[in-house]
Each structure stands twice: as structure tokens, then as C-alpha cells.
Amino acid sequence: MAHVTTFSTPAHTSVFASIVSAFSAAVSAFKEARAIEATYTKLSALSDRELADIGLNRGSIYEAAMGTKLK
């Protein structure tokens, strides 16, 4: 026997839902930017010796704060 399941989804999203989604994305981006800035500030405050102890140097602080390796 075959069983068919159908799901209905709205054909369009409401304007309000779009605005809420955009606002939510903006808040998330702002929080992420503040976290990156805080990490960058804290790493910048370390001495060269302390940075070397954790495998970083002054030139790699930005990469570490961003959480990525730049090529």
C-alpha cells in the first residue's frame, strides 16, 4: 500500500515576519561583531611572550579573533 503525506506551506511570507527575521539577523551580526571586538582587544593586551605561549603573534591576532585562518 502506498501512503501519501502532503504538507501545506504558505506561498508567501508576511511582511511582519520578514521584518522580524531581518531584525533578528542584524542583532545576531551585532552580537558577533562585539564578541570579535572583545576577543581582539583582549588578545591585543597580551605581551608578545604570552601570545607566543598560545601559539600566536601580533600578526595573527585578527585571524584568531575572527576564528578563521586567512590565506
N, CA, C and O atoms as a MOPAC input file, in Angstrom:
PM7 MOZYME 1SCF
protein

 N      0.83700 1    -1.18000 1     0.00000 1
 C      0.00000 1     0.00000 1     0.00000 1
 C      0.88100 1     1.24300 1     0.00000 1
 O      1.91200 1     1.29500 1     0.67100 1
 N      0.46900 1     2.20600 1    -0.74000 1
 C      1.19100 1     3.47600 1    -0.79200 1
 C      0.54100 1     4.44800 1     0.17700 1
 O     -0.67600 1     4.45700 1     0.36300 1
 N      1.37900 1     5.25700 1     0.78100 1
 C      0.88800 1     6.26100 1     1.71300 1
 C      1.40900 1     7.61100 1     1.25900 1
 O      2.61300 1     7.76800 1     1.05900 1
 N      0.55300 1     8.56400 1     1.09700 1
 C      0.93800 1     9.88400 1     0.63200 1
 C      0.70800 1    10.88100 1     1.75300 1
 O     -0.36600 1    10.93500 1     2.35200 1
 N      1.74100 1    11.67000 1     2.02500 1
 C      1.62600 1    12.72600 1     3.02200 1
 C      1.86400 1    14.05300 1     2.32300 1
 O      2.82600 1    14.20800 1     1.57100 1
 N      1.00600 1    14.98000 1     2.57000 1
 C      1.17900 1    16.30700 1     1.98000 1
 C      1.32100 1    17.32200 1     3.09200 1
 O      0.70700 1    17.20500 1     4.15200 1
 N      2.12900 1    18.30200 1     2.82900 1
 C      2.32400 1    19.40100 1     3.76200 1
 C      1.95600 1    20.68200 1     3.04700 1
 O      2.31700 1    20.88200 1     1.88800 1
 N      1.25400 1    21.52800 1     3.72400 1
 C      0.94200 1    22.81200 1     3.10600 1
 C      1.82800 1    23.87800 1     3.73800 1
 O      1.99200 1    23.94400 1     4.95600 1
 N      2.37800 1    24.69000 1     2.88800 1
 C      3.19900 1    25.80200 1     3.35200 1
 C      2.64800 1    27.06800 1     2.72900 1
 O      2.12400 1    27.03900 1     1.61500 1
 N      2.76000 1    28.16300 1     3.43000 1
 C      2.25000 1    29.39800 1     2.85400 1
 C      3.04900 1    29.78100 1     1.61300 1
 O      4.26700 1    29.60500 1     1.56700 1
 N      2.36600 1    30.29400 1     0.63200 1
 C      3.00900 1    30.67700 1    -0.62200 1
 C      3.86600 1    31.92600 1    -0.45800 1
 O      4.77300 1    32.16700 1    -1.25400 1
 N      3.58900 1    32.70300 1     0.54600 1
 C      4.34300 1    33.93000 1     0.75800 1
 C      4.55800 1    34.13600 1     2.25600 1
 O      3.81300 1    33.60700 1     3.08100 1
 N      5.54500 1    34.87900 1     2.57800 1
 C      5.80800 1    35.20700 1     3.98000 1
 C      5.24400 1    36.59300 1     4.23700 1
 O      5.25700 1    37.45800 1     3.36100 1
 N      4.75900 1    36.78400 1     5.42400 1
 C      4.20000 1    38.09200 1     5.72800 1
 C      5.32000 1    39.12400 1     5.83400 1
 O      6.47500 1    38.79200 1     6.10300 1
 N      4.95400 1    40.35200 1     5.61900 1
 C      5.91300 1    41.45100 1     5.72000 1
 C      6.45000 1    41.52800 1     7.14800 1
 O      7.63800 1    41.76800 1     7.36000 1
 N      5.58200 1    41.32500 1     8.10600 1
 C      5.99700 1    41.37000 1     9.50800 1
 C      7.04800 1    40.30700 1     9.79300 1
 O      8.04000 1    40.58800 1    10.46500 1
 N      6.84700 1    39.09500 1     9.29500 1
 C      7.81100 1    38.01100 1     9.51300 1
 C      9.14600 1    38.34300 1     8.85800 1
 O     10.19900 1    38.01800 1     9.40700 1
 N      9.11800 1    38.97600 1     7.71200 1
 C     10.34700 1    39.37700 1     7.03300 1
 C     11.10100 1    40.43100 1     7.83500 1
 O     12.32700 1    40.38500 1     7.93500 1
 N     10.37100 1    41.37200 1     8.40000 1
 C     10.99300 1    42.42500 1     9.20500 1
 C     11.59200 1    41.82900 1    10.47300 1
 O     12.71000 1    42.18000 1    10.84900 1
 N     10.87600 1    40.94800 1    11.12600 1
 C     11.37500 1    40.29700 1    12.33600 1
 C     12.62300 1    39.48600 1    12.01600 1
 O     13.58900 1    39.50900 1    12.77900 1
 N     12.61300 1    38.78200 1    10.91300 1
 C     13.75900 1    37.98200 1    10.50000 1
 C     14.97800 1    38.86400 1    10.23200 1
 O     16.08600 1    38.53300 1    10.65400 1
 N     14.78400 1    39.96800 1     9.54300 1
 C     15.88300 1    40.89600 1     9.25000 1
 C     16.42700 1    41.51000 1    10.53400 1
 O     17.64100 1    41.63600 1    10.69600 1
 N     15.54800 1    41.88700 1    11.43300 1
 C     15.97700 1    42.46200 1    12.70900 1
 C     16.76100 1    41.44100 1    13.52000 1
 O     17.78300 1    41.77100 1    14.12200 1
 N     16.29000 1    40.21900 1    13.53600 1
 C     16.96700 1    39.14700 1    14.25800 1
 C     18.36600 1    38.90300 1    13.69200 1
 O     19.31700 1    38.70900 1    14.44800 1
 N     18.48900 1    38.91100 1    12.38400 1
 C     19.78700 1    38.72600 1    11.73600 1
 C     20.72600 1    39.88300 1    12.07700 1
 O     21.91800 1    39.67000 1    12.30300 1
 N     20.19700 1    41.09100 1    12.11400 1
 C     21.01400 1    42.26400 1    12.44900 1
 C     21.49500 1    42.19300 1    13.90100 1
 O     22.64500 1    42.52700 1    14.18800 1
 N     20.64000 1    41.76900 1    14.80100 1
 C     21.02400 1    41.63800 1    16.20400 1
 C     22.10700 1    40.56800 1    16.35700 1
 O     23.06600 1    40.75600 1    17.10600 1
 N     21.95900 1    39.47000 1    15.66100 1
 C     22.95200 1    38.39800 1    15.71500 1
 C     24.29900 1    38.87300 1    15.18400 1
 O     25.34000 1    38.58400 1    15.77400 1
 N     24.27900 1    39.59900 1    14.07700 1
 C     25.51900 1    40.12800 1    13.49400 1
 C     26.17600 1    41.11700 1    14.44800 1
 O     27.39900 1    41.11600 1    14.59100 1
 N     25.38500 1    41.95700 1    15.10000 1
 C     25.92000 1    42.92900 1    16.05000 1
 C     26.57700 1    42.21500 1    17.22800 1
 O     27.67200 1    42.59000 1    17.64900 1
 N     25.91300 1    41.18500 1    17.76200 1
 C     26.47400 1    40.43300 1    18.89400 1
 C     27.78000 1    39.75000 1    18.49900 1
 O     28.73700 1    39.73800 1    19.27300 1
 N     27.81700 1    39.18600 1    17.30100 1
 C     29.02700 1    38.52200 1    16.83600 1
 C     30.16800 1    39.53100 1    16.67000 1
 O     31.31000 1    39.24300 1    17.03000 1
 N     29.86100 1    40.70100 1    16.13000 1
 C     30.87900 1    41.73700 1    15.96400 1
 C     31.42400 1    42.19700 1    17.31600 1
 O     32.62700 1    42.42100 1    17.44900 1
 N     30.56700 1    42.33800 1    18.30800 1
 C     31.02300 1    42.74300 1    19.64600 1
 C     31.91000 1    41.65900 1    20.26600 1
 O     32.89900 1    41.97600 1    20.92700 1
 N     31.56600 1    40.39200 1    20.05800 1
 C     32.36800 1    39.29700 1    20.59300 1
 C     33.74800 1    39.27300 1    19.93000 1
 O     34.75800 1    39.05100 1    20.59800 1
 N     33.78600 1    39.50000 1    18.62600 1
 C     35.06100 1    39.53900 1    17.91000 1
 C     35.89700 1    40.70300 1    18.40600 1
 O     37.10000 1    40.55600 1    18.62100 1
 N     35.27200 1    41.86000 1    18.58900 1
 C     35.98200 1    43.03800 1    19.07500 1
 C     36.54300 1    42.79400 1    20.47300 1
 O     37.67400 1    43.18600 1    20.75700 1
 N     35.77600 1    42.15800 1    21.34500 1
 C     36.24200 1    41.87100 1    22.70800 1
 C     37.42500 1    40.91100 1    22.68300 1
 O     38.39100 1    41.09800 1    23.42300 1
 N     37.35600 1    39.88500 1    21.83900 1
 C     38.45700 1    38.93300 1    21.72200 1
 C     39.70100 1    39.63500 1    21.19700 1
 O     40.79700 1    39.42000 1    21.71500 1
 N     39.54600 1    40.46300 1    20.18700 1
 C     40.67000 1    41.19600 1    19.60700 1
 C     41.32000 1    42.10300 1    20.65700 1
 O     42.54500 1    42.16500 1    20.76000 1
 N     40.50100 1    42.79200 1    21.42300 1
 C     41.01900 1    43.69800 1    22.45700 1
 C     41.78700 1    42.92800 1    23.51800 1
 O     42.86500 1    43.34900 1    23.93600 1
 N     41.23800 1    41.80400 1    23.95300 1
 C     41.91100 1    41.00800 1    24.98200 1
 C     43.22400 1    40.43100 1    24.47200 1
 O     44.22500 1    40.44300 1    25.18800 1
 N     43.23000 1    39.92700 1    23.24700 1
 C     44.46800 1    39.37800 1    22.69300 1
 C     45.50800 1    40.46800 1    22.47100 1
 O     46.70000 1    40.23600 1    22.66900 1
 N     45.07100 1    41.64400 1    22.06600 1
 C     45.99700 1    42.75900 1    21.84000 1
 C     46.66300 1    43.21200 1    23.13100 1
 O     47.77000 1    43.75000 1    23.10600 1
 N     46.00000 1    42.99900 1    24.25000 1
 C     46.54100 1    43.41800 1    25.53600 1
 C     47.62900 1    42.46500 1    26.04500 1
 O     48.36700 1    42.81000 1    26.96800 1
 N     47.73300 1    41.27700 1    25.45200 1
 C     48.74200 1    40.31600 1    25.89500 1
 C     50.12700 1    40.72700 1    25.41200 1
 O     50.27000 1    41.40900 1    24.39800 1
 N     51.13800 1    40.30300 1    26.15300 1
 C     52.51900 1    40.56600 1    25.73700 1
 C     52.89400 1    39.61000 1    24.60600 1
 O     52.19300 1    38.63300 1    24.34200 1
 N     54.01200 1    39.91100 1    23.94500 1
 C     54.48400 1    39.02500 1    22.88500 1
 C     54.77100 1    37.62800 1    23.42500 1
 O     54.51300 1    36.63200 1    22.74900 1
 N     55.29200 1    37.55700 1    24.61800 1
 C     55.59000 1    36.25500 1    25.23600 1
 C     54.30100 1    35.46400 1    25.48500 1
 O     54.23100 1    34.26900 1    25.19800 1
 N     53.29000 1    36.14300 1    26.01800 1
 C     52.01600 1    35.47500 1    26.28000 1
 C     51.36300 1    35.00000 1    24.98000 1
 O     50.78400 1    33.91500 1    24.92500 1
 N     51.46400 1    35.82300 1    23.94200 1
 C     50.92300 1    35.41200 1    22.64800 1
 C     51.65900 1    34.18900 1    22.12000 1
 O     51.03800 1    33.26100 1    21.60200 1
 N     52.98200 1    34.18700 1    22.25100 1
 C     53.77600 1    33.04600 1    21.78700 1
 C     53.40000 1    31.78200 1    22.55800 1
 O     53.38900 1    30.68900 1    21.99200 1
 N     53.09700 1    31.92700 1    23.83000 1
 C     52.70500 1    30.76700 1    24.64400 1
 C     51.42800 1    30.09500 1    24.12800 1
 O     51.24600 1    28.88900 1    24.29300 1
 N     50.56300 1    30.86800 1    23.51300 1
 C     49.32000 1    30.29100 1    22.98700 1
 C     49.38600 1    30.10800 1    21.46800 1
 O     48.37200 1    29.85800 1    20.81700 1
 N     50.58500 1    30.23500 1    20.92100 1
 C     50.79300 1    29.96200 1    19.50200 1
 C     50.40000 1    31.07700 1    18.55800 1
 O     50.10800 1    30.83300 1    17.38700 1
 N     50.39100 1    32.29800 1    19.06400 1
 C     50.03000 1    33.44300 1    18.23100 1
 C     51.17300 1    34.44800 1    18.19100 1
 O     52.10700 1    34.38400 1    18.99000 1
 N     51.07800 1    35.37500 1    17.25000 1
 C     51.94900 1    36.54200 1    17.23000 1
 C     51.07500 1    37.74300 1    16.91900 1
 O     49.88200 1    37.59300 1    16.65500 1
 N     51.65100 1    38.91900 1    16.94800 1
 C     50.83900 1    40.13200 1    16.73300 1
 C     50.10800 1    40.10400 1    15.39100 1
 O     48.98900 1    40.60300 1    15.27800 1
 N     50.74100 1    39.52400 1    14.38700 1
 C     50.14100 1    39.47700 1    13.05900 1
 C     48.97800 1    38.51100 1    12.93000 1
 O     48.22700 1    38.57900 1    11.95700 1
 N     48.81700 1    37.62400 1    13.88000 1
 C     47.74100 1    36.63500 1    13.77700 1
 C     46.58600 1    36.90300 1    14.74100 1
 O     45.67100 1    36.08700 1    14.85700 1
 N     46.62700 1    38.02900 1    15.42300 1
 C     45.55800 1    38.35500 1    16.37700 1
 C     44.21100 1    38.49700 1    15.66100 1
 O     43.19100 1    37.99600 1    16.13600 1
 N     44.21900 1    39.17600 1    14.53000 1
 C     42.96000 1    39.38000 1    13.79600 1
 C     42.35400 1    38.04400 1    13.38300 1
 O     41.15700 1    37.81300 1    13.55600 1
 N     43.19500 1    37.16600 1    12.83600 1
 C     42.71700 1    35.84500 1    12.42700 1
 C     42.12900 1    35.07900 1    13.60200 1
 O     41.06900 1    34.46300 1    13.49200 1
 N     42.83100 1    35.12600 1    14.72700 1
 C     42.36600 1    34.40900 1    15.91900 1
 C     41.04100 1    34.98600 1    16.41700 1
 O     40.14500 1    34.23700 1    16.80500 1
 N     40.91500 1    36.29600 1    16.40700 1
 C     39.67500 1    36.93100 1    16.86700 1
 C     38.51200 1    36.58600 1    15.94100 1
 O     37.38300 1    36.40500 1    16.39700 1
 N     38.78700 1    36.49500 1    14.65400 1
 C     37.74600 1    36.14800 1    13.69400 1
 C     37.42900 1    34.65800 1    13.73400 1
 O     36.36900 1    34.22800 1    13.27800 1
 N     38.35200 1    33.87300 1    14.28200 1
 C     38.13400 1    32.43900 1    14.35800 1
 C     38.39200 1    31.74800 1    13.03900 1
 O     37.88800 1    30.65100 1    12.79600 1
 N     39.18500 1    32.39200 1    12.17700 1
 C     39.48500 1    31.82000 1    10.86700 1
 C     40.96500 1    31.92800 1    10.57800 1
 O     41.69700 1    32.66100 1    11.24300 1
 N     41.38400 1    31.19600 1     9.59200 1
 C     42.74200 1    31.31000 1     9.07900 1
 C     42.64700 1    32.00800 1     7.73600 1
 O     42.00400 1    31.50100 1     6.81700 1
 N     43.27700 1    33.16300 1     7.61300 1
 C     43.29600 1    33.86300 1     6.33900 1
 C     44.40000 1    33.28600 1     5.46900 1
 O     45.46300 1    32.92200 1     5.97000 1
 N     44.15500 1    33.20300 1     4.18700 1
 C     45.16700 1    32.63400 1     3.28500 1
 C     45.89200 1    33.71800 1     2.55600 1
 O     46.78000 1    33.43500 1     1.75200 1

